[in-house]
Amino acid sequence: MDETYQKIDAALRKASIAQIGGFRPPEDRITSWFGGPGVGLEGEVLPQYNGKNMFCLMQIKVNELPYTPPELEGVAFLVVFLNREEYPFHKPHGDGWLIRSYKSLDGLRLLPETNEPKVVKEFPIQWSLVEDDAPGWENAWDIVDMSPINDTEDGSDRFYNEYNRYPETKVGGFPYEIQHGAELEGYVFQIGSEEKANWMWADNGVAYFNLNKSGDWTFDCQFY
């Protein structure tokens, strides 16, 4: 069993953890934010779903991240948009949700404001580094044979009690599992339910964003 835990220790991942607000907002809005009007190039506007504007849920300035996963190599900025009508669970990229990514900061500006009500409270994001993000129980089976722990009475206590897992918004690390294991291949970041920003995925859920082998974004969510 000790050997299994050594393998888990070796598999711990780095992640950039989002602090939502709690500090003076920067004057520069081309930075990481939760909510806000969104950012784009000249001529770009909010994407639409069923004829209605989506909203900016989060934007990430990649060079602010203390840890950047390899999938974001060559990306300078990305913006996550969501529709106002429904959670687009299991829908393909562009159908109720959309990520725009930019290779350069050149030409980026705030998108035009609209008169629509705000969906989330706007806060700037600061990022902090963790180096000990651990997988949940089911995802751990994807990286190591957990049988020596599973077959030992009370052997899982250490797994649940001695490792850190981060359910909040983060880039990198492991997807925080709630109902079952999440897809590890291509996992890039998650957006948590953030009380300060008045945002929740269904019942206190977490949404995961992955890049598949074709280079397309995928979206999934788990909740209680």
HELIX and SHEET records of a PDB file:
HELIX    1   1 ASP A    2  ALA A   11  1                                  10    
HELIX    2   2 VAL A   62  GLU A   64  5                                   3    
HELIX    3   3 PRO A   70  LEU A   72  5                                   3    
HELIX    4   4 TRP A  137  TRP A  141  1                                   5    
HELIX    5   5 SER A  147  ASN A  150  1                                   4    
HELIX    6   6 ASP A  157  ASN A  161  1                                   5    
SHEET    1   A10 TRP A  97  TYR A 102  0                                        
SHEET    2   A10 PHE A  77  LEU A  82 -1                                        
SHEET    3   A10 PHE A  55  LYS A  61 -1                                        
SHEET    4   A10 TRP A  33  PHE A  34 -1                                        
SHEET    5   A10 PHE A 123  ASP A 133 -1                                        
SHEET    6   A10 ARG A  13  ILE A  20 -1                                        
SHEET    7   A10 LYS A 170  GLY A 172 -1                                        
SHEET    8   A10 TYR A 187  GLY A 192 -1                                        
SHEET    9   A10 VAL A 206  LEU A 211 -1                                        
SHEET   10   A10 TRP A 217  GLN A 222 -1                                        
SHEET    1   B 2 VAL A  39  GLY A  40  0                                        
SHEET    2   B 2 ARG A 109  LEU A 110 -1                                        
SHEET    1   C 2 GLN A  48  TYR A  49  0                                        
SHEET    2   C 2 LYS A  52  ASN A  53 -1                                        
END                                                                             
